[in-house]
Amino acid sequence: MYDYLVVGSGLYGAVFARQATDAGKKVLVIDKRPNIAGNVYTEKIEGINFHKYGAHIFHTNDTKVWNYITQFAEFNRFTNSPVANYKGELYSLPFNMYTFNKMWGVVTPQEAEQKIAEQRKEITHEPQNLEEQAISLIGRDIYEKLVKGYTEKQWGRDCKDLPSFIINRLPVRLTFDNNYFNALYQGIPIGGYTKMVENLLKGIEVRLNEDYLEKKNEYDAMAEKIVYTGAIDAYFNFSLGNLEYRSVKFENELLDIPNFQGNVAVNYTDRETPWTRIIEHKWFEFGKDESGNDLPKTIISKEYSSEWKPGDEPYYPVNDEKNGKLYNAYRELAKKENKVIFGGRLGEYKYYDMDAVIAAALAMAEKELV
């Protein structure tokens, strides 16, 4: 008999399992995938740690989380500085003085501020949709070239039909700082995320290719308590209906060249290019292998945002009113399952950054393991 059965070996499941094991509990971790690490899974191909389920860049201002996770991996000093490609014109992201200089030829922060203020005047009323909200924040030029097409591809809807709160705050910097995150700590685990999760799960029993919901009764009988990190609506057999997600499709290519785009992320911000961005994985670790040698090949992933349908990988919860109500109804059902803890992105129907997932798992373990 196990004290805890942990369903899912992503960050939430792995952190909880580690804490429970260290507290002397007997833990079994199962995952329906053939590999551990959930969506942060990295696979080594031609010496490159390939982020199979999309780019994951660790960043946090939480010293407790940073001190915790760096016990299981050494992190490099990777800084995320994406580039936007609008019909062949390249711009620096997030919006900063490099962006404004390229867009308008302005040189000083005062000139940039003046230009933005001038363009914002177009919206004279309370913004009613995403388009008006964006123009009221950064003006029409930047909206048209760097926000509109990308956002419409991301959500599969016209900006006029999207709620304004999606971009309540667009980062605008009147400095030459193009570090995407305002984070005290950031980087990529050296050797990849899979190695980090392996270290978290060291000495813990793990079974892969195991679908908990298919053998639920059998598994429930094996443990005092269940930590469930799968989709909450699937747990209840979609009895109240399906929660919606946006999904992402990846088109991956291994190229026989050392450098495709010279940066981890290039966002394609025009509407006509079908993909939203291209990730070049080798630059997460500066294009070198673990011995510091230059890698001769490269892997790129084109990302296509798509409507989610059952069977697709769920990535981003659609946090609108309709889905919020449905999740709350499922949460009420979840409260009655006193043997089960629901956690993580799918279990809580919440878009979580990695540091927040770790913090949530640590908080739950602290509460549970007193």
Summary of the structure (lengths in Angstrom):
residues: 370
radius of gyration: 22.1
end to end distance: 20.2
largest distance: 68.4
contacts: 1175
relative contact order: 0.21
helix: 36%
strand: 22%
